[in-house]
Amino acid sequence: MSSVVFQVVTAGYASYHELATVYGLEAAMNLIEIGQASEYNKRLKEEMEGKHP
């Protein structure tokens, strides 16, 4: 299993079946990028609100 598939499936962005039948590599990479940007923005917001050290 590739690291891209692993990241997408374990993060819950798509199932293995969806990756095999619906989404291609570019879509999988976009899902990972969206997740990373979302986590970054969440941490940034927490820092700005003083909730994160």
N, CA, C and O atoms as a Maestro MAE file, in Angstrom:
{
 s_m_m2io_version
 :::
 2.0.0
}

f_m_ct {
 s_m_title
 :::
 protein
 m_atom[212] {
  # First column is atom index #
  i_m_mmod_type
  r_m_x_coord
  r_m_y_coord
  r_m_z_coord
  i_m_residue_number
  s_m_chain_name
  s_m_pdb_residue_name
  s_m_pdb_atom_name
  i_m_atomic_number
  :::
  1 25 0.852 -1.169 0.000 1 A "MET " " N  " 7
  2 3 0.000 0.000 0.000 1 A "MET " " CA " 6
  3 2 0.902 1.237 0.000 1 A "MET " " C  " 6
  4 15 1.862 1.313 0.766 1 A "MET " " O  " 8
  5 25 0.591 2.180 -0.845 2 A "SER " " N  " 7
  6 3 1.420 3.384 -0.922 2 A "SER " " CA " 6
  7 2 1.137 4.305 0.258 2 A "SER " " C  " 6
  8 15 0.106 4.189 0.921 2 A "SER " " O  " 8
  9 25 2.057 5.210 0.504 3 A "SER " " N  " 7
  10 3 1.878 6.152 1.609 3 A "SER " " CA " 6
  11 2 0.710 7.096 1.332 3 A "SER " " C  " 6
  12 15 0.045 7.547 2.265 3 A "SER " " O  " 8
  13 25 0.458 7.398 0.061 4 A "VAL " " N  " 7
  14 3 -0.669 8.270 -0.293 4 A "VAL " " CA " 6
  15 2 -1.981 7.589 0.085 4 A "VAL " " C  " 6
  16 15 -2.842 8.196 0.722 4 A "VAL " " O  " 8
  17 25 -2.129 6.332 -0.309 5 A "VAL " " N  " 7
  18 3 -3.337 5.573 0.029 5 A "VAL " " CA " 6
  19 2 -3.477 5.487 1.541 5 A "VAL " " C  " 6
  20 15 -4.565 5.701 2.076 5 A "VAL " " O  " 8
  21 25 -2.401 5.178 2.226 6 A "PHE " " N  " 7
  22 3 -2.419 5.069 3.682 6 A "PHE " " CA " 6
  23 2 -2.892 6.365 4.320 6 A "PHE " " C  " 6
  24 15 -3.763 6.341 5.190 6 A "PHE " " O  " 8
  25 25 -2.338 7.486 3.908 7 A "GLN " " N  " 7
  26 3 -2.705 8.775 4.498 7 A "GLN " " CA " 6
  27 2 -4.171 9.101 4.256 7 A "GLN " " C  " 6
  28 15 -4.867 9.543 5.170 7 A "GLN " " O  " 8
  29 25 -4.641 8.891 3.045 8 A "VAL " " N  " 7
  30 3 -6.028 9.228 2.705 8 A "VAL " " CA " 6
  31 2 -7.004 8.347 3.480 8 A "VAL " " C  " 6
  32 15 -7.982 8.843 4.039 8 A "VAL " " O  " 8
  33 25 -6.741 7.059 3.514 9 A "VAL " " N  " 7
  34 3 -7.660 6.128 4.169 9 A "VAL " " CA " 6
  35 2 -7.649 6.313 5.685 9 A "VAL " " C  " 6
  36 15 -8.713 6.368 6.302 9 A "VAL " " O  " 8
  37 25 -6.476 6.409 6.293 10 A "THR " " N  " 7
  38 3 -6.421 6.536 7.754 10 A "THR " " CA " 6
  39 2 -6.958 7.877 8.241 10 A "THR " " C  " 6
  40 15 -7.452 7.975 9.364 10 A "THR " " O  " 8
  41 25 -6.868 8.906 7.411 11 A "ALA " " N  " 7
  42 3 -7.426 10.208 7.786 11 A "ALA " " CA " 6
  43 2 -8.943 10.245 7.602 11 A "ALA " " C  " 6
  44 15 -9.612 11.155 8.090 11 A "ALA " " O  " 8
  45 25 -9.477 9.249 6.894 12 A "GLY " " N  " 7
  46 3 -10.923 9.195 6.690 12 A "GLY " " CA " 6
  47 2 -11.413 10.039 5.534 12 A "GLY " " C  " 6
  48 15 -12.614 10.285 5.414 12 A "GLY " " O  " 8
  49 25 -10.507 10.486 4.681 13 A "TYR " " N  " 7
  50 3 -10.908 11.325 3.546 13 A "TYR " " CA " 6
  51 2 -11.606 10.518 2.465 13 A "TYR " " C  " 6
  52 15 -12.459 11.050 1.755 13 A "TYR " " O  " 8
  53 25 -11.262 9.246 2.327 14 A "ALA " " N  " 7
  54 3 -11.871 8.359 1.340 14 A "ALA " " CA " 6
  55 2 -11.575 6.920 1.740 14 A "ALA " " C  " 6
  56 15 -10.623 6.644 2.469 14 A "ALA " " O  " 8
  57 25 -12.400 6.020 1.254 15 A "SER " " N  " 7
  58 3 -12.155 4.604 1.525 15 A "SER " " CA " 6
  59 2 -11.200 4.043 0.470 15 A "SER " " C  " 6
  60 15 -10.967 4.655 -0.572 15 A "SER " " O  " 8
  61 25 -10.666 2.882 0.764 16 A "TYR " " N  " 7
  62 3 -9.789 2.225 -0.212 16 A "TYR " " CA " 6
  63 2 -10.558 1.951 -1.501 16 A "TYR " " C  " 6
  64 15 -10.021 2.112 -2.597 16 A "TYR " " O  " 8
  65 25 -11.795 1.543 -1.368 17 A "HIS " " N  " 7
  66 3 -12.626 1.269 -2.547 17 A "HIS " " CA " 6
  67 2 -12.803 2.538 -3.382 17 A "HIS " " C  " 6
  68 15 -12.706 2.489 -4.608 17 A "HIS " " O  " 8
  69 25 -13.062 3.666 -2.732 18 A "GLU " " N  " 7
  70 3 -13.208 4.927 -3.463 18 A "GLU " " CA " 6
  71 2 -11.929 5.296 -4.197 18 A "GLU " " C  " 6
  72 15 -11.978 5.766 -5.333 18 A "GLU " " O  " 8
  73 25 -10.787 5.087 -3.555 19 A "LEU " " N  " 7
  74 3 -9.516 5.399 -4.212 19 A "LEU " " CA " 6
  75 2 -9.298 4.504 -5.422 19 A "LEU " " C  " 6
  76 15 -8.736 4.942 -6.426 19 A "LEU " " O  " 8
  77 25 -9.733 3.261 -5.335 20 A "ALA " " N  " 7
  78 3 -9.524 2.308 -6.424 20 A "ALA " " CA " 6
  79 2 -10.509 2.505 -7.570 20 A "ALA " " C  " 6
  80 15 -10.214 2.136 -8.707 20 A "ALA " " O  " 8
  81 25 -11.684 3.087 -7.285 21 A "THR " " N  " 7
  82 3 -12.714 3.156 -8.319 21 A "THR " " CA " 6
  83 2 -13.140 4.564 -8.729 21 A "THR " " C  " 6
  84 15 -13.591 4.770 -9.856 21 A "THR " " O  " 8
  85 25 -13.002 5.530 -7.828 22 A "VAL " " N  " 7
  86 3 -13.532 6.865 -8.095 22 A "VAL " " CA " 6
  87 2 -12.433 7.909 -8.266 22 A "VAL " " C  " 6
  88 15 -12.407 8.643 -9.253 22 A "VAL " " O  " 8
  89 25 -11.532 7.966 -7.298 23 A "TYR " " N  " 7
  90 3 -10.512 9.003 -7.273 23 A "TYR " " CA " 6
  91 2 -9.214 8.523 -7.904 23 A "TYR " " C  " 6
  92 15 -8.863 7.347 -7.808 23 A "TYR " " O  " 8
  93 25 -8.518 9.425 -8.537 24 A "GLY " " N  " 7
  94 3 -7.194 9.132 -9.073 24 A "GLY " " CA " 6
  95 2 -6.123 9.679 -8.141 24 A "GLY " " C  " 6
  96 15 -6.414 10.168 -7.050 24 A "GLY " " O  " 8
  97 25 -4.896 9.586 -8.589 25 A "LEU " " N  " 7
  98 3 -3.768 10.046 -7.775 25 A "LEU " " CA " 6
  99 2 -3.856 11.540 -7.487 25 A "LEU " " C  " 6
  100 15 -3.602 11.967 -6.360 25 A "LEU " " O  " 8
  101 25 -4.210 12.332 -8.483 26 A "GLU " " N  " 7
  102 3 -4.283 13.780 -8.264 26 A "GLU " " CA " 6
  103 2 -5.338 14.126 -7.213 26 A "GLU " " C  " 6
  104 15 -5.105 14.985 -6.362 26 A "GLU " " O  " 8
  105 25 -6.481 13.472 -7.267 27 A "ALA " " N  " 7
  106 3 -7.530 13.723 -6.278 27 A "ALA " " CA " 6
  107 2 -7.066 13.309 -4.887 27 A "ALA " " C  " 6
  108 15 -7.333 14.004 -3.907 27 A "ALA " " O  " 8
  109 25 -6.370 12.176 -4.802 28 A "ALA " " N  " 7
  110 3 -5.860 11.724 -3.512 28 A "ALA " " CA " 6
  111 2 -4.866 12.731 -2.946 28 A "ALA " " C  " 6
  112 15 -4.902 13.035 -1.753 28 A "ALA " " O  " 8
  113 25 -3.990 13.242 -3.782 29 A "MET " " N  " 7
  114 3 -3.024 14.247 -3.336 29 A "MET " " CA " 6
  115 2 -3.739 15.526 -2.894 29 A "MET " " C  " 6
  116 15 -3.340 16.158 -1.916 29 A "MET " " O  " 8
  117 25 -4.792 15.903 -3.615 30 A "ASN " " N  " 7
  118 3 -5.568 17.079 -3.231 30 A "ASN " " CA " 6
  119 2 -6.242 16.876 -1.879 30 A "ASN " " C  " 6
  120 15 -6.298 17.804 -1.072 30 A "ASN " " O  " 8
  121 25 -6.755 15.675 -1.623 31 A "LEU " " N  " 7
  122 3 -7.367 15.386 -0.330 31 A "LEU " " CA " 6
  123 2 -6.357 15.532 0.804 31 A "LEU " " C  " 6
  124 15 -6.674 16.082 1.859 31 A "LEU " " O  " 8
  125 25 -5.152 15.042 0.582 32 A "ILE " " N  " 7
  126 3 -4.100 15.177 1.593 32 A "ILE " " CA " 6
  127 2 -3.766 16.641 1.816 32 A "ILE " " C  " 6
  128 15 -3.629 17.083 2.957 32 A "ILE " " O  " 8
  129 25 -3.634 17.389 0.741 33 A "GLU " " N  " 7
  130 3 -3.299 18.814 0.858 33 A "GLU " " CA " 6
  131 2 -4.392 19.587 1.587 33 A "GLU " " C  " 6
  132 15 -4.096 20.453 2.411 33 A "GLU " " O  " 8
  133 25 -5.634 19.285 1.293 34 A "ILE " " N  " 7
  134 3 -6.747 19.940 1.976 34 A "ILE " " CA " 6
  135 2 -6.706 19.635 3.467 34 A "ILE " " C  " 6
  136 15 -6.911 20.522 4.295 34 A "ILE " " O  " 8
  137 25 -6.441 18.385 3.801 35 A "GLY " " N  " 7
  138 3 -6.355 17.995 5.210 35 A "GLY " " CA " 6
  139 2 -5.225 18.702 5.929 35 A "GLY " " C  " 6
  140 15 -5.387 19.149 7.065 35 A "GLY " " O  " 8
  141 25 -4.072 18.804 5.267 36 A "GLN " " N  " 7
  142 3 -2.925 19.480 5.875 36 A "GLN " " CA " 6
  143 2 -3.209 20.961 6.082 36 A "GLN " " C  " 6
  144 15 -2.872 21.518 7.127 36 A "GLN " " O  " 8
  145 25 -3.824 21.597 5.100 37 A "ALA " " N  " 7
  146 3 -4.149 23.022 5.223 37 A "ALA " " CA " 6
  147 2 -5.169 23.240 6.334 37 A "ALA " " C  " 6
  148 15 -5.081 24.214 7.081 37 A "ALA " " O  " 8
  149 25 -6.124 22.344 6.440 38 A "SER " " N  " 7
  150 3 -7.132 22.450 7.491 38 A "SER " " CA " 6
  151 2 -6.506 22.330 8.873 38 A "SER " " C  " 6
  152 15 -6.833 23.109 9.769 38 A "SER " " O  " 8
  153 25 -5.612 21.365 9.059 39 A "GLU " " N  " 7
  154 3 -4.933 21.193 10.347 39 A "GLU " " CA " 6
  155 2 -4.049 22.398 10.674 39 A "GLU " " C  " 6
  156 15 -4.000 22.841 11.821 39 A "GLU " " O  " 8
  157 25 -3.358 22.921 9.674 40 A "TYR " " N  " 7
  158 3 -2.511 24.098 9.887 40 A "TYR " " CA " 6
  159 2 -3.374 25.282 10.323 40 A "TYR " " C  " 6
  160 15 -3.041 25.982 11.279 40 A "TYR " " O  " 8
  161 25 -4.471 25.499 9.624 41 A "ASN " " N  " 7
  162 3 -5.351 26.621 9.967 41 A "ASN " " CA " 6
  163 2 -5.947 26.459 11.352 41 A "ASN " " C  " 6
  164 15 -6.106 27.441 12.078 41 A "ASN " " O  " 8
  165 25 -6.281 25.222 11.729 42 A "LYS " " N  " 7
  166 3 -6.812 24.958 13.060 42 A "LYS " " CA " 6
  167 2 -5.790 25.318 14.128 42 A "LYS " " C  " 6
  168 15 -6.118 25.980 15.112 42 A "LYS " " O  " 8
  169 25 -4.535 24.874 13.930 43 A "ARG " " N  " 7
  170 3 -3.481 25.202 14.903 43 A "ARG " " CA " 6
  171 2 -3.225 26.698 14.963 43 A "ARG " " C  " 6
  172 15 -3.045 27.256 16.046 43 A "ARG " " O  " 8
  173 25 -3.208 27.345 13.821 44 A "LEU " " N  " 7
  174 3 -2.983 28.785 13.778 44 A "LEU " " CA " 6
  175 2 -4.077 29.532 14.532 44 A "LEU " " C  " 6
  176 15 -3.799 30.466 15.284 44 A "LEU " " O  " 8
  177 25 -5.316 29.113 14.325 45 A "LYS " " N  " 7
  178 3 -6.435 29.743 15.030 45 A "LYS " " CA " 6
  179 2 -6.302 29.539 16.537 45 A "LYS " " C  " 6
  180 15 -6.539 30.465 17.313 45 A "LYS " " O  " 8
  181 25 -5.919 28.321 16.955 46 A "GLU " " N  " 7
  182 3 -5.742 28.045 18.376 46 A "GLU " " CA " 6
  183 2 -4.634 28.909 18.974 46 A "GLU " " C  " 6
  184 15 -4.770 29.411 20.090 46 A "GLU " " O  " 8
  185 25 -3.546 29.082 18.241 47 A "GLU " " N  " 7
  186 3 -2.451 29.929 18.721 47 A "GLU " " CA " 6
  187 2 -2.897 31.373 18.864 47 A "GLU " " C  " 6
  188 15 -2.545 32.048 19.831 47 A "GLU " " O  " 8
  189 25 -3.674 31.840 17.899 48 A "MET " " N  " 7
  190 3 -4.140 33.228 17.942 48 A "MET " " CA " 6
  191 2 -5.124 33.443 19.083 48 A "MET " " C  " 6
  192 15 -5.231 34.546 19.619 48 A "MET " " O  " 8
  193 25 -5.839 32.392 19.451 49 A "GLU " " N  " 7
  194 3 -6.796 32.494 20.548 49 A "GLU " " CA " 6
  195 2 -6.150 32.176 21.893 49 A "GLU " " C  " 6
  196 15 -6.807 32.240 22.932 49 A "GLU " " O  " 8
  197 25 -4.863 31.833 21.873 50 A "GLY " " N  " 7
  198 3 -4.144 31.545 23.096 50 A "GLY " " CA " 6
  199 2 -4.422 30.178 23.677 50 A "GLY " " C  " 6
  200 15 -4.195 29.956 24.866 50 A "GLY " " O  " 8
  201 25 -4.914 29.250 22.858 51 A "LYS " " N  " 7
  202 3 -5.243 27.910 23.334 51 A "LYS " " CA " 6
  203 2 -4.129 26.910 23.095 51 A "LYS " " C  " 6
  204 15 -4.228 25.761 23.527 51 A "LYS " " O  " 8
  205 25 -3.084 27.320 22.424 52 A "HIS " " N  " 7
  206 3 -1.998 26.396 22.082 52 A "HIS " " CA " 6
  207 2 -0.682 27.033 22.511 52 A "HIS " " C  " 6
  208 15 -0.454 28.214 22.251 52 A "HIS " " O  " 8
  209 25 0.179 26.268 23.161 53 A "PRO " " N  " 7
  210 3 1.447 26.855 23.628 53 A "PRO " " CA " 6
  211 2 2.346 27.310 22.504 53 A "PRO " " C  " 6
  212 15 3.438 27.820 22.754 53 A "PRO " " O  " 8
  :::
 }
 m_bond[211] {
  # First column is bond index #
  i_m_from
  i_m_to
  i_m_order
  :::
  1 1 2 1
  2 2 3 1
  3 3 4 2
  4 3 5 1
  5 5 6 1
  6 6 7 1
  7 7 8 2
  8 7 9 1
  9 9 10 1
  10 10 11 1
  11 11 12 2
  12 11 13 1
  13 13 14 1
  14 14 15 1
  15 15 16 2
  16 15 17 1
  17 17 18 1
  18 18 19 1
  19 19 20 2
  20 19 21 1
  21 21 22 1
  22 22 23 1
  23 23 24 2
  24 23 25 1
  25 25 26 1
  26 26 27 1
  27 27 28 2
  28 27 29 1
  29 29 30 1
  30 30 31 1
  31 31 32 2
  32 31 33 1
  33 33 34 1
  34 34 35 1
  35 35 36 2
  36 35 37 1
  37 37 38 1
  38 38 39 1
  39 39 40 2
  40 39 41 1
  41 41 42 1
  42 42 43 1
  43 43 44 2
  44 43 45 1
  45 45 46 1
  46 46 47 1
  47 47 48 2
  48 47 49 1
  49 49 50 1
  50 50 51 1
  51 51 52 2
  52 51 53 1
  53 53 54 1
  54 54 55 1
  55 55 56 2
  56 55 57 1
  57 57 58 1
  58 58 59 1
  59 59 60 2
  60 59 61 1
  61 61 62 1
  62 62 63 1
  63 63 64 2
  64 63 65 1
  65 65 66 1
  66 66 67 1
  67 67 68 2
  68 67 69 1
  69 69 70 1
  70 70 71 1
  71 71 72 2
  72 71 73 1
  73 73 74 1
  74 74 75 1
  75 75 76 2
  76 75 77 1
  77 77 78 1
  78 78 79 1
  79 79 80 2
  80 79 81 1
  81 81 82 1
  82 82 83 1
  83 83 84 2
  84 83 85 1
  85 85 86 1
  86 86 87 1
  87 87 88 2
  88 87 89 1
  89 89 90 1
  90 90 91 1
  91 91 92 2
  92 91 93 1
  93 93 94 1
  94 94 95 1
  95 95 96 2
  96 95 97 1
  97 97 98 1
  98 98 99 1
  99 99 100 2
  100 99 101 1
  101 101 102 1
  102 102 103 1
  103 103 104 2
  104 103 105 1
  105 105 106 1
  106 106 107 1
  107 107 108 2
  108 107 109 1
  109 109 110 1
  110 110 111 1
  111 111 112 2
  112 111 113 1
  113 113 114 1
  114 114 115 1
  115 115 116 2
  116 115 117 1
  117 117 118 1
  118 118 119 1
  119 119 120 2
  120 119 121 1
  121 121 122 1
  122 122 123 1
  123 123 124 2
  124 123 125 1
  125 125 126 1
  126 126 127 1
  127 127 128 2
  128 127 129 1
  129 129 130 1
  130 130 131 1
  131 131 132 2
  132 131 133 1
  133 133 134 1
  134 134 135 1
  135 135 136 2
  136 135 137 1
  137 137 138 1
  138 138 139 1
  139 139 140 2
  140 139 141 1
  141 141 142 1
  142 142 143 1
  143 143 144 2
  144 143 145 1
  145 145 146 1
  146 146 147 1
  147 147 148 2
  148 147 149 1
  149 149 150 1
  150 150 151 1
  151 151 152 2
  152 151 153 1
  153 153 154 1
  154 154 155 1
  155 155 156 2
  156 155 157 1
  157 157 158 1
  158 158 159 1
  159 159 160 2
  160 159 161 1
  161 161 162 1
  162 162 163 1
  163 163 164 2
  164 163 165 1
  165 165 166 1
  166 166 167 1
  167 167 168 2
  168 167 169 1
  169 169 170 1
  170 170 171 1
  171 171 172 2
  172 171 173 1
  173 173 174 1
  174 174 175 1
  175 175 176 2
  176 175 177 1
  177 177 178 1
  178 178 179 1
  179 179 180 2
  180 179 181 1
  181 181 182 1
  182 182 183 1
  183 183 184 2
  184 183 185 1
  185 185 186 1
  186 186 187 1
  187 187 188 2
  188 187 189 1
  189 189 190 1
  190 190 191 1
  191 191 192 2
  192 191 193 1
  193 193 194 1
  194 194 195 1
  195 195 196 2
  196 195 197 1
  197 197 198 1
  198 198 199 1
  199 199 200 2
  200 199 201 1
  201 201 202 1
  202 202 203 1
  203 203 204 2
  204 203 205 1
  205 205 206 1
  206 206 207 1
  207 207 208 2
  208 207 209 1
  209 209 210 1
  210 210 211 1
  211 211 212 2
  :::
 }
}
